[in-house]
């Protein structure tokens, strides 16, 4: 496929600026490539194809460096073209560091590894798509984060759990797909934003998917690993902790049982026979009906370490998810708090995990809500490797129907100061491994792509979240606005009106979505199971029922204070503990996440809780109407297919916003008995 929808941000559209085009055509005529490793071949192919598409000229290959206008290759091979200063600067970088420099009319792209060269090529091509000057180019870059990962929640039957853009690109009708062209293109897109690791199956591993680690599927999974390897991406698999029982009928999966340990040792050896650079396992255990070490009165360290030991000879990793809680808890008991669960389970185990175990912690203690406190577990285990988990898939933020650009949210989370080791102990620095002596750390996220939709993400504008995720975790110092503008220009072309209008739409969309959905951090007012559309008292799992927000006739919110509530606030370091525990200091946007307060409680913006709820929900709907007007103004500047795709999604968003506005306002009017001061109709 070669449509604009399919190509996402790698449009490589013809350069229309005449001056810029002539400049590029003069500089980019001949190419010398040192090396023939698969990743270097990918870099060469991407470069030659992109230059032809953008400039309409074929680049000529040269057999020597001196007569080429572009030279690409590993630093060890082309160091003769570089100054001592260039070599020294590159030597200070990690293995993924690269340089892109212009020297007397020659573009040189080099790095400390083959993958680094590929990243450098993409940097050059991004500059070209943005029509930037190549004269005096002097770029030295390396990623902030070691692990930059995507978790696919794809199932063998072709479905995608929490997938909002069609079926899997990996599996169809109980089989691994034969035509892997789309997988290769996906690898291209991911490499262009620096993703270096991927798991290709759902963390909820059901019976047949358990066999992915056997010879029944490993030959085909090896083919997928080969594709990703050529783009600098290491393959991981999610596993069923009870695999010895599911696959070979053993009577136990006890991690301290010698037979179980031997089984995993043999199984991991078998995997490496097929995939010598296999990354390791993602494990969801003892949560939401998934098996785990708790069955055998063992703890998470026992379970993770058993697998980690088997991986040690191969350098493999165990990424152990911390999304562990009792999903059958009785929410009528206000001392029970799911938010506490990850910290309570894992904090006491600090220092007990092997060095090739990484704990993967969701960014919030609940579950990817539009607004919640940052998980206090992140950084709280100085002796245990950690990585943070985001969700690119908009499970609770509009499901790629409603526009919700998540970069501003992720930026806030990464900039959050935990104070665990004093001021400056931000989430960004913790997961980058600069605060504690982590051997492995980084960032992972749930992917948002699917195979049925030609545009990959259902809503074309949802591509911005995937692009932005990769760019942000490579360089957390980039602003949400910078990343948005990069994506817009590469996706829709260099048109000022499009950039300005769409940039405004993206940057305001998270606030807009929050306005018409869950107020002040309360969260969870969604249809159970579906997680789209309002169901204010909806509650999942518990046989007793209950709500997440505890709204009654007197007030709303969850009391998580140490004096009268669940004590969740004590999991934070000071001064955050006091900030959140004190209702007068708690930030308004998180007030109902930490406190149960009366409807007439006055916020810092001088409004009462109830009036804020009314105002934001009316405002949110109006803002969606304005989004539609803004998008419609671009009708003549966007191709018809992509324009209609977004237009249809915005119409659905308007219906969703109306439903939220009416149900939320009606609910809280009936609960509180307090009328809207502006006398607007509440049904």
C-alpha positions as CSV (number, residue, x, y, z in Angstrom):
1,X,0.0,0.0,0.0
2,X,1.2,3.5,-0.7
3,X,-1.8,5.7,0.3
4,X,-1.4,8.8,2.5
5,X,-3.5,7.0,5.1
6,X,-1.2,4.0,5.2
7,X,2.1,5.9,5.3
8,X,1.4,7.6,8.5
9,X,4.2,10.2,9.1
10,X,6.6,8.7,6.6
11,X,4.8,10.4,3.7
12,X,8.0,11.6,2.0
13,X,5.9,14.0,0.0
14,X,7.5,15.9,-2.9
15,X,9.4,19.0,-1.7
16,X,7.4,21.9,-3.1
17,X,9.7,24.7,-1.9
18,X,11.8,25.3,-5.0
19,X,14.8,26.7,-3.2
20,X,14.8,23.9,-0.7
21,X,14.3,21.3,-3.4
22,X,17.3,22.6,-5.5
23,X,19.4,22.7,-2.3
24,X,18.6,19.0,-1.5
25,X,19.0,17.9,-5.1
26,X,22.5,19.4,-5.3
27,X,23.7,17.9,-2.0
28,X,22.1,14.4,-2.2
29,X,23.3,12.8,-5.4
30,X,25.7,9.9,-4.6
31,X,25.8,7.5,-1.7
32,X,28.5,5.4,-0.1
33,X,27.3,2.7,2.4
34,X,29.8,0.9,4.6
35,X,28.5,-2.4,5.9
36,X,25.8,-4.9,4.8
37,X,24.2,-5.9,8.1
38,X,20.4,-6.0,7.9
39,X,20.0,-2.8,9.8
40,X,22.4,-0.9,7.5
41,X,20.5,-2.3,4.5
42,X,17.3,-1.0,6.0
43,X,18.9,2.4,6.5
44,X,20.1,2.4,2.8
45,X,16.7,1.4,1.5
46,X,14.9,4.0,3.5
47,X,17.3,6.7,2.4
48,X,17.2,5.9,-1.3
49,X,13.4,5.5,-1.5
50,X,12.7,8.6,0.5
51,X,15.1,10.8,-1.6
52,X,13.5,9.5,-4.8
53,X,10.0,10.3,-3.5
54,X,10.8,13.7,-2.1
55,X,13.2,14.9,-4.8
56,X,12.3,12.8,-7.9
57,X,15.9,11.8,-8.4
58,X,17.6,8.4,-7.9
59,X,20.7,8.5,-5.8
60,X,23.7,6.9,-7.3
61,X,25.8,4.4,-5.3
62,X,29.6,5.0,-5.0
63,X,32.3,2.4,-4.1
64,X,34.4,4.9,-2.2
65,X,33.8,7.5,0.4
66,X,35.7,10.3,-1.2
67,X,33.4,10.6,-4.2
68,X,30.1,10.3,-2.4
69,X,27.9,13.2,-1.2
70,X,26.3,11.1,1.5
71,X,28.2,8.5,3.6
72,X,26.6,6.2,6.1
73,X,28.2,3.6,8.3
74,X,29.3,2.5,11.7
75,X,31.8,4.8,13.4
76,X,34.4,2.0,13.3
77,X,34.3,1.9,9.5
78,X,34.2,5.6,8.4
79,X,36.2,7.3,11.2
80,X,38.7,8.6,8.6
81,X,36.0,11.2,7.5
82,X,35.5,12.5,11.0
83,X,37.5,14.9,13.1
84,X,39.0,13.9,16.4
85,X,36.4,16.0,18.1
86,X,33.6,14.2,16.3
87,X,35.0,10.8,17.2
88,X,35.5,11.9,20.8
89,X,31.9,13.2,21.1
90,X,30.5,10.0,19.7
91,X,32.6,8.0,22.0
92,X,31.0,9.7,25.0
93,X,27.5,8.5,23.8
94,X,25.8,5.2,24.4
95,X,25.6,2.5,21.7
96,X,22.6,4.1,20.1
97,X,24.2,7.5,19.8
98,X,24.7,9.0,16.3
99,X,25.9,12.0,14.4
100,X,24.6,13.7,11.3
101,X,27.0,16.3,10.0
102,X,27.7,18.3,6.9
103,X,31.3,18.8,6.0
104,X,32.3,20.6,2.8
105,X,29.1,19.6,1.0
106,X,29.2,16.0,2.2
107,X,26.6,14.5,4.6
108,X,28.0,12.0,7.0
109,X,25.8,9.8,9.1
110,X,27.5,7.5,11.6
111,X,26.9,6.0,15.0
112,X,28.1,3.6,17.7
113,X,26.0,0.7,16.2
114,X,24.1,-0.2,13.1
115,X,20.8,0.8,14.8
116,X,22.4,4.2,15.5
117,X,23.1,4.7,11.8
118,X,19.5,3.9,11.0
119,X,18.3,6.5,13.6
120,X,20.7,9.0,12.0
121,X,19.2,8.4,8.6
122,X,15.7,9.0,9.9
123,X,16.9,12.2,11.5
124,X,18.1,13.4,8.2
125,X,14.9,12.4,6.5
126,X,12.8,14.1,9.2
127,X,14.8,17.3,8.6
128,X,14.1,17.1,4.9
129,X,10.4,16.5,5.4
130,X,10.4,19.6,7.6
131,X,12.3,21.5,4.8
132,X,15.2,22.4,7.1
133,X,18.6,23.6,5.9
134,X,21.3,20.9,5.6
135,X,24.3,23.3,5.4
136,X,26.4,23.3,8.5
137,X,24.3,20.4,9.9
138,X,25.9,19.2,13.2
139,X,23.7,16.8,15.1
140,X,24.9,14.6,17.9
141,X,22.0,12.6,19.6
142,X,21.5,9.7,21.8
143,X,18.3,8.4,23.5
144,X,17.6,9.4,27.1
145,X,16.0,6.0,27.8
146,X,17.6,2.6,27.4
147,X,14.3,0.6,26.9
148,X,11.9,2.2,24.5
149,X,9.2,-0.4,24.1
150,X,5.8,-1.2,22.8
151,X,3.5,-3.9,24.1
152,X,1.1,-5.4,21.6
153,X,-2.1,-6.8,23.1
154,X,-2.8,-8.9,20.1
155,X,-4.5,-12.3,20.3
156,X,-4.0,-15.4,18.0
157,X,-7.6,-15.2,16.8
158,X,-6.8,-11.8,15.2
159,X,-8.5,-9.6,17.9
160,X,-6.6,-7.0,19.8
161,X,-7.5,-6.4,23.5
162,X,-8.2,-2.8,24.0
163,X,-7.7,-2.4,20.2
164,X,-9.6,0.4,18.6
165,X,-8.3,0.2,15.0
166,X,-9.0,-3.2,13.6
167,X,-7.6,-6.6,13.9
168,X,-4.1,-7.8,14.5
169,X,-1.3,-7.3,11.9
170,X,0.4,-10.4,13.4
171,X,-2.4,-13.0,13.7
172,X,-5.5,-14.0,11.8
173,X,-8.0,-16.8,12.4
174,X,-5.8,-18.7,14.9
175,X,-2.6,-18.5,12.8
176,X,0.4,-16.2,12.4
177,X,-0.1,-14.2,9.2
178,X,1.8,-15.5,6.1
179,X,2.1,-12.1,4.4
180,X,4.3,-10.1,6.8
181,X,4.6,-7.0,4.6
182,X,2.5,-4.9,7.0
183,X,4.7,-6.1,9.9
184,X,7.8,-4.8,8.0
185,X,6.2,-1.4,7.4
186,X,5.2,-1.2,11.1
187,X,8.9,-1.9,12.0
188,X,9.8,1.0,9.6
189,X,7.5,3.4,11.4
190,X,8.7,2.4,14.8
191,X,12.4,2.7,13.9
192,X,11.8,6.2,12.6
193,X,10.9,7.3,16.1
194,X,13.5,5.2,17.9
195,X,11.5,2.3,19.3
196,X,13.9,-0.6,20.1
197,X,11.8,-3.3,21.7
198,X,8.4,-4.9,21.2
199,X,6.3,-7.7,22.6
200,X,4.0,-9.1,20.0
201,X,1.2,-10.8,22.0
202,X,-1.3,-10.0,24.7
203,X,-0.2,-9.9,28.3
204,X,-3.3,-11.9,29.0
205,X,-1.9,-15.2,27.6
206,X,-4.7,-17.7,26.9
207,X,-4.2,-21.4,26.3
208,X,-3.2,-21.6,22.7
209,X,-1.0,-18.5,22.9
210,X,0.9,-20.4,25.6
211,X,2.4,-22.5,22.8
212,X,4.1,-19.5,21.3
213,X,7.2,-20.6,23.1
214,X,7.2,-24.0,21.5
215,X,8.3,-25.3,18.1
216,X,4.7,-25.1,17.0
217,X,5.0,-21.4,16.5
218,X,8.7,-20.5,17.0
219,X,9.7,-20.9,13.4
220,X,7.2,-18.3,12.3
221,X,7.9,-16.0,15.3
222,X,11.6,-16.2,14.2
223,X,10.6,-14.7,10.9
224,X,8.9,-11.8,12.7
225,X,12.0,-11.4,14.9
226,X,14.1,-11.2,11.8
227,X,11.9,-8.4,10.4
228,X,12.1,-6.3,13.6
229,X,15.9,-7.0,14.0
230,X,16.5,-5.4,10.6
231,X,15.1,-2.2,12.1
232,X,16.9,-2.2,15.4
233,X,14.0,-3.7,17.4
234,X,14.3,-6.6,19.8
235,X,11.4,-9.1,20.1
236,X,9.8,-10.2,23.4
237,X,6.9,-12.5,24.1
238,X,4.3,-12.4,26.8
239,X,4.0,-15.8,28.6
240,X,1.5,-17.7,30.7
241,X,3.1,-18.3,34.1
242,X,1.4,-21.7,34.3
243,X,2.9,-22.8,30.9
244,X,4.5,-26.0,32.4
245,X,0.9,-27.2,33.2
246,X,-0.7,-25.8,30.1
247,X,1.9,-27.1,27.6
248,X,3.2,-30.3,29.1
249,X,0.6,-31.2,31.7
250,X,2.8,-30.8,34.7
251,X,1.0,-30.9,38.1
252,X,2.4,-27.6,39.3
253,X,4.0,-24.3,38.2
254,X,5.5,-23.6,41.6
255,X,8.6,-21.4,40.9
256,X,10.6,-23.2,43.7
257,X,9.9,-26.6,42.3
258,X,13.1,-28.0,40.7
259,X,11.2,-29.7,37.9
260,X,9.4,-26.5,37.0
261,X,12.8,-24.7,37.0
262,X,14.3,-27.3,34.7
263,X,11.3,-27.0,32.4
264,X,11.7,-23.3,32.0
265,X,15.5,-23.7,31.6
266,X,14.9,-26.1,28.7
267,X,12.2,-24.0,27.2
268,X,14.2,-20.8,27.2
269,X,17.1,-22.7,25.6
270,X,14.7,-23.8,22.8
271,X,13.6,-20.2,22.2
272,X,17.2,-19.0,21.8
273,X,17.9,-21.9,19.3
274,X,15.3,-20.2,17.1
275,X,15.9,-16.5,18.0
276,X,19.5,-16.0,19.3
277,X,18.9,-12.3,20.2
278,X,15.5,-12.9,21.9
279,X,14.7,-10.1,24.4
280,X,12.8,-12.0,27.0
281,X,9.4,-12.4,28.6
282,X,6.6,-10.0,29.7
283,X,4.8,-11.5,32.6
284,X,1.3,-10.6,34.0
285,X,0.9,-12.8,37.1
286,X,-1.6,-13.0,39.9
287,X,-3.8,-10.2,38.6
288,X,-7.3,-10.4,36.9
289,X,-7.5,-14.2,36.9
290,X,-4.0,-14.7,35.6
291,X,-1.9,-17.5,37.2
292,X,1.1,-16.7,39.3
293,X,3.3,-17.5,42.2
294,X,0.6,-16.6,44.8
295,X,-1.0,-20.0,44.1
296,X,1.9,-21.7,45.7
297,X,2.4,-19.2,48.6
298,X,5.4,-17.6,46.8
299,X,6.0,-14.0,46.1
300,X,6.6,-12.0,43.0
301,X,10.4,-12.2,43.4
302,X,10.2,-16.0,43.6
303,X,8.3,-16.1,40.3
304,X,10.4,-13.5,38.5
305,X,13.7,-14.8,39.7
306,X,13.0,-18.4,38.6
307,X,12.6,-17.1,35.0
308,X,15.5,-14.6,35.3
309,X,17.9,-17.4,36.3
310,X,17.0,-19.4,33.2
311,X,17.6,-16.3,31.1
312,X,21.0,-15.5,32.5
313,X,23.2,-17.5,30.1
314,X,21.6,-15.6,27.1
315,X,21.3,-12.1,28.4
316,X,17.5,-12.2,28.4
317,X,15.2,-10.1,30.6
318,X,12.1,-10.7,32.6
319,X,9.7,-7.7,32.5
320,X,7.3,-8.3,35.4
321,X,4.2,-6.2,35.4
322,X,3.1,-4.6,38.7
323,X,-0.5,-4.3,37.7
324,X,-1.5,-6.6,40.6
325,X,-4.6,-6.1,42.7
326,X,-7.6,-8.0,44.0
327,X,-10.2,-7.5,41.4
328,X,-12.9,-9.0,43.5
329,X,-12.4,-6.6,46.4
330,X,-15.5,-5.2,48.1
331,X,-15.7,-1.5,47.2
332,X,-18.4,-0.9,49.8
333,X,-15.5,-1.0,52.3
334,X,-13.9,2.4,52.0
335,X,-10.7,1.2,53.6
336,X,-10.1,-1.0,50.5
337,X,-8.1,0.8,47.8
338,X,-6.9,-0.6,44.5
339,X,-4.5,2.4,44.3
340,X,-2.4,1.0,47.1
341,X,-2.0,-2.4,45.6
342,X,1.2,-2.1,43.5
343,X,3.2,-0.4,46.2
344,X,1.9,-2.8,48.9
345,X,2.8,-5.8,46.9
346,X,6.2,-4.8,45.5
347,X,7.9,-2.2,47.8
348,X,8.7,-4.8,50.5
349,X,10.5,-6.9,47.9
350,X,13.0,-4.2,46.9
351,X,16.5,-5.7,46.4
352,X,15.2,-9.3,46.2
353,X,14.9,-9.4,42.4
354,X,17.7,-10.6,40.1
355,X,19.5,-7.9,38.1
356,X,17.8,-9.1,34.8
357,X,14.3,-8.5,36.2
358,X,12.6,-5.2,35.4
359,X,9.4,-4.1,37.1
360,X,6.9,-2.5,34.7
361,X,4.7,0.0,36.5
362,X,1.7,1.7,35.1
363,X,2.0,5.5,35.2
364,X,-0.9,5.8,37.6
365,X,-1.9,3.5,40.5
366,X,-5.3,2.8,39.0
367,X,-5.5,2.2,35.2
368,X,-4.6,4.8,32.5
369,X,-7.3,7.3,33.6
370,X,-7.6,10.7,32.0
371,X,-6.3,12.1,35.3
372,X,-4.9,10.3,38.4
373,X,-1.9,10.6,40.7
374,X,1.4,9.3,39.6
375,X,2.2,5.8,40.9
376,X,4.2,6.2,44.1
377,X,6.0,2.9,43.4
378,X,8.0,4.5,40.6
379,X,11.4,5.3,42.1
380,X,10.5,3.8,45.5
381,X,12.6,0.7,44.9
382,X,16.2,1.9,44.6
383,X,17.6,-1.6,44.3
384,X,15.2,-3.0,41.7
385,X,15.1,-2.2,38.0
386,X,12.0,-0.3,36.9
387,X,10.3,1.0,33.8
388,X,7.1,3.0,33.5
389,X,4.2,1.9,31.4
390,X,2.0,4.3,29.4
391,X,-0.9,3.5,27.1
392,X,-0.9,4.8,23.6
393,X,-4.2,3.0,23.0
394,X,-6.8,5.4,24.3
395,X,-8.7,2.9,26.5
396,X,-10.1,5.4,28.9
397,X,-9.4,8.5,26.8
398,X,-11.7,8.2,23.8
399,X,-10.7,4.9,22.2
400,X,-9.3,6.6,19.1
401,X,-12.8,7.9,18.3
402,X,-12.5,11.1,20.5
403,X,-9.5,13.2,19.9
404,X,-7.1,13.1,22.8
405,X,-3.5,14.0,22.2
406,X,-1.7,12.3,25.2
407,X,1.7,14.0,25.0
408,X,0.8,16.8,27.5
409,X,-0.3,14.2,30.0
410,X,2.9,12.1,29.6
411,X,5.0,15.2,29.8
412,X,3.4,16.1,33.2
413,X,4.0,12.6,34.5
414,X,7.6,12.5,33.4
415,X,8.2,15.9,34.9
416,X,6.6,14.9,38.2
417,X,9.1,15.3,41.1
418,X,8.9,12.3,43.5
419,X,11.4,13.9,46.0
420,X,12.5,10.3,46.7
421,X,16.1,11.5,46.8
422,X,15.4,15.1,47.2
423,X,14.3,17.8,44.7
424,X,15.0,16.9,41.1
425,X,14.1,13.2,41.5
426,X,11.7,13.3,38.5
427,X,10.0,10.3,36.9
428,X,12.0,11.1,33.7
429,X,15.3,10.8,35.6
430,X,14.2,7.7,37.5
431,X,13.2,5.7,34.4
432,X,16.3,6.9,32.6
433,X,18.4,5.3,35.3
434,X,20.2,8.4,36.5
435,X,18.7,8.4,40.0
436,X,19.2,4.8,41.2
437,X,21.9,2.4,40.0
438,X,19.5,0.5,37.7
439,X,21.1,-1.8,35.2
440,X,18.0,-1.8,33.1
441,X,15.3,0.8,32.9
442,X,13.1,2.7,30.4
443,X,9.6,3.2,29.2
444,X,7.0,0.9,27.7
445,X,3.5,1.5,26.3
446,X,0.5,-0.3,25.0
447,X,0.3,0.0,21.2
448,X,-2.6,1.6,19.4
449,X,-2.4,0.0,15.9
450,X,-4.5,-2.5,14.1
451,X,-4.6,-4.3,10.7
452,X,-8.1,-3.7,9.4
453,X,-7.8,0.0,9.1
454,X,-5.5,1.2,6.3
455,X,-4.6,4.2,8.4
456,X,-3.4,1.9,11.3
457,X,-5.0,3.8,14.2
458,X,-8.7,4.1,13.3
459,X,-8.6,7.9,13.7
460,X,-5.9,9.5,11.6
461,X,-5.2,12.0,14.3
462,X,-4.5,9.1,16.8
463,X,-1.3,8.5,14.9
464,X,0.1,11.6,16.7
465,X,0.1,9.6,19.9
466,X,2.2,6.8,18.5
467,X,4.6,9.2,16.8
468,X,4.8,11.4,19.9
469,X,5.4,8.5,22.2
470,X,8.5,7.4,20.3
471,X,9.8,10.9,20.1
472,X,9.2,11.8,23.7
473,X,10.8,8.7,25.2
474,X,13.8,9.3,23.0
475,X,14.1,12.9,24.2
476,X,11.8,13.8,27.1
477,X,13.0,17.4,26.8
478,X,11.0,17.9,23.6
479,X,7.8,19.8,24.2
480,X,4.4,18.4,23.3
481,X,4.0,21.3,20.9
482,X,7.3,20.6,19.1
483,X,6.4,17.0,18.7
484,X,2.9,17.9,17.4
485,X,4.3,20.2,14.8
486,X,6.8,17.6,13.6
487,X,4.0,15.1,13.2
488,X,1.6,17.5,11.5
489,X,4.1,18.6,8.8
490,X,5.3,15.1,8.1
491,X,1.8,13.8,7.9
492,X,-0.1,16.6,6.1
493,X,2.6,18.7,4.5
494,X,4.1,22.1,5.2
495,X,1.0,24.3,5.2
496,X,0.9,27.0,7.8
497,X,-2.9,27.0,8.2
498,X,-2.9,23.2,8.8
499,X,0.0,23.4,11.2
500,X,-1.6,26.2,13.3
501,X,-5.1,24.8,13.3
502,X,-4.3,21.2,13.9
503,X,-1.6,22.1,16.5
504,X,-4.2,24.0,18.5
505,X,-6.7,21.1,18.2
506,X,-4.1,18.5,19.4
507,X,-2.7,20.6,22.3
508,X,-6.2,21.4,23.7
509,X,-7.7,18.0,23.2
510,X,-6.7,16.3,26.5
511,X,-8.2,19.2,28.5
512,X,-11.3,19.1,26.4
513,X,-11.8,15.3,26.9
514,X,-11.3,15.7,30.6
515,X,-13.8,18.6,30.7
516,X,-16.7,16.5,29.5
517,X,-15.8,13.2,31.2
518,X,-14.5,12.6,34.7
519,X,-14.0,15.7,36.9
520,X,-11.1,16.6,39.2
521,X,-9.3,13.2,39.0
522,X,-12.3,11.1,40.1
523,X,-12.1,8.8,37.1
524,X,-13.8,5.6,36.2
525,X,-17.3,6.8,35.3
526,X,-17.3,4.6,32.2
527,X,-19.3,1.7,30.9
528,X,-17.9,-1.4,32.6
529,X,-15.9,-3.7,30.2
530,X,-16.3,-1.3,27.3
531,X,-14.7,1.7,28.9
532,X,-16.3,4.1,26.4
533,X,-19.2,6.3,27.2
534,X,-20.6,7.3,30.6
535,X,-21.8,4.9,33.3
536,X,-21.4,6.9,36.4
537,X,-22.0,4.1,38.9
538,X,-20.5,1.4,36.7
539,X,-18.2,-0.9,38.6
540,X,-16.4,-3.9,37.2
541,X,-15.6,-7.3,38.8
542,X,-17.0,-7.0,42.3
543,X,-19.9,-9.3,43.0
544,X,-21.1,-6.8,45.6
545,X,-21.2,-3.8,43.3
546,X,-20.1,-0.4,44.3
547,X,-18.7,2.7,42.7
548,X,-15.2,4.2,42.3
549,X,-16.2,7.7,43.3
550,X,-18.3,7.3,46.4
551,X,-20.7,10.0,45.4
552,X,-23.6,10.4,47.9
553,X,-26.0,13.2,48.9
554,X,-23.2,14.9,50.9
555,X,-20.3,14.9,48.5
556,X,-18.0,13.0,46.1
557,X,-14.5,11.6,45.9
558,X,-12.2,9.0,47.4
559,X,-10.7,9.6,50.9
560,X,-7.1,8.5,50.6
561,X,-5.8,10.4,53.5
562,X,-3.9,8.9,56.3
563,X,-6.2,10.2,59.1
564,X,-9.6,9.1,57.8
565,X,-9.1,7.3,54.5
566,X,-7.2,4.5,52.9
567,X,-3.7,5.9,53.8
568,X,-2.7,5.9,50.1
569,X,-1.1,9.3,50.5
570,X,1.5,7.9,52.8
571,X,3.0,6.0,49.9
572,X,4.4,9.3,48.6
573,X,7.6,11.0,49.8
574,X,7.4,14.4,51.4
575,X,6.5,17.1,50.5
576,X,4.1,15.2,48.1
577,X,2.6,13.2,50.9
578,X,1.5,16.4,52.8
579,X,0.5,18.1,49.6
580,X,-2.0,15.4,48.7
581,X,-3.0,14.6,52.2
582,X,-4.1,18.1,53.0
583,X,-7.3,19.0,51.3
584,X,-6.5,22.7,51.3
585,X,-3.2,22.1,49.5
586,X,-4.2,19.3,47.1
587,X,-4.2,20.5,43.5
588,X,-7.8,20.9,42.2
589,X,-7.3,18.6,39.2
590,X,-6.6,15.7,41.6
591,X,-8.9,16.7,44.5
592,X,-11.4,14.0,44.1
593,X,-8.7,11.4,43.6
594,X,-7.4,12.0,47.1
595,X,-10.4,13.5,49.0
596,X,-14.1,13.0,49.6
597,X,-15.5,16.6,49.8
598,X,-18.9,18.3,50.0
599,X,-20.5,19.5,46.7
600,X,-20.2,23.1,47.9
601,X,-16.5,22.8,48.8
602,X,-14.7,25.8,47.1
603,X,-11.9,25.1,44.7
604,X,-8.9,27.2,44.2
605,X,-10.6,28.7,41.2
606,X,-13.3,30.1,43.5
607,X,-15.9,27.7,42.2
608,X,-17.7,25.1,44.2
609,X,-17.2,21.4,43.3
610,X,-20.8,21.1,41.9
611,X,-20.5,24.3,39.8
612,X,-17.2,23.2,38.4
613,X,-18.8,19.9,37.3
614,X,-21.6,21.7,35.6
615,X,-19.4,24.3,33.9
616,X,-16.7,22.0,32.6
617,X,-19.2,19.5,31.2
618,X,-21.1,22.3,29.3
619,X,-17.8,23.7,28.2
620,X,-16.4,20.4,27.1
621,X,-19.3,19.8,24.7
622,X,-18.9,23.3,23.3
623,X,-15.2,22.8,22.8
624,X,-15.9,19.7,20.7
625,X,-18.2,21.7,18.6
626,X,-15.3,24.1,18.1
627,X,-13.0,21.2,17.2
628,X,-15.4,20.3,14.4
629,X,-15.4,23.9,13.1
630,X,-11.7,24.0,13.1
631,X,-11.3,20.7,11.3
632,X,-14.0,21.7,8.7
633,X,-12.0,24.9,8.0
634,X,-9.3,22.6,6.6
635,X,-11.5,20.9,4.1
636,X,-9.6,22.3,1.0
637,X,-6.2,21.6,2.5
638,X,-6.5,17.9,3.5
639,X,-7.0,15.0,1.1
640,X,-10.6,13.8,1.0
641,X,-10.0,10.3,2.6
642,X,-8.2,11.5,5.7
643,X,-10.4,14.6,6.0
644,X,-13.6,12.5,6.0
645,X,-12.1,10.0,8.4
646,X,-11.4,12.6,11.1
647,X,-14.7,14.4,10.3
648,X,-16.6,11.2,11.0
649,X,-14.7,10.6,14.3
650,X,-15.4,14.2,15.5
651,X,-19.1,13.7,14.8
652,X,-19.0,10.6,17.1
653,X,-17.0,12.5,19.6
654,X,-19.7,15.2,19.7
655,X,-22.4,12.6,20.4
656,X,-20.2,11.1,23.2
657,X,-19.6,14.6,24.7
658,X,-23.3,15.3,24.7
659,X,-24.1,12.0,26.4
660,X,-21.4,12.7,29.1
661,X,-22.5,16.2,29.7
662,X,-26.2,15.3,30.1
663,X,-25.7,12.2,32.2
664,X,-23.0,13.7,34.5
665,X,-24.9,16.9,35.1
666,X,-28.2,15.1,35.7
667,X,-26.6,12.6,38.1
668,X,-24.9,15.2,40.2
669,X,-27.9,17.5,40.2
670,X,-30.0,14.7,41.6
671,X,-27.3,13.7,44.1
672,X,-26.6,17.1,45.4
673,X,-29.9,19.0,45.0
674,X,-27.8,22.0,44.0
675,X,-29.0,23.9,40.9
676,X,-26.7,25.3,38.2
677,X,-26.0,29.0,38.9
678,X,-26.3,29.7,35.2
679,X,-29.8,28.1,35.0
680,X,-28.8,25.9,32.0
681,X,-31.0,23.0,31.1
682,X,-30.0,19.8,33.0
683,X,-32.1,16.8,31.9
